[in-house]
Amino acid sequence: MGSELISKYFPDFQDVGYFFKLYLNKYITSETRLLDVGCGHRGFGGEYYKTAKWRVGVDPDEEALKANSLMDEKIFSDIEHMPDFSEKFDVVISQFVLEHIVEPD
């Protein structure tokens, strides 16, 4: 019902996923080194990840990391304690992560 109402009254509406996928399509190329912080078992927009030259996922859920077939390298860590990745990646993605950080400062 909700999507029908949106289509009826806002026919040009696009949700955030639409814009995120536009971003992925624009910035992930065959030369991209991609870091997904909080990658979970599969990233939203994962079809675009496959284009990247190198994909690294960081997540504190070990089972989710094991299940993630998109990443070339998997790092078991939370965002507060992850390794320093200075200047190693072209694109860094973090989806649905900030709400899990206990002390964001």
Secondary structure, DSSP 8 states (H G I E B T S, - for coil): -HHHHHHHH-TT---HHHHHHHHHHHH--TT-EEEEET-TTS-TTHHHHTTSSEEEEEES-HHHHHH--S-SEEEE--GGG----TT--SEEE--S-GGG-S---
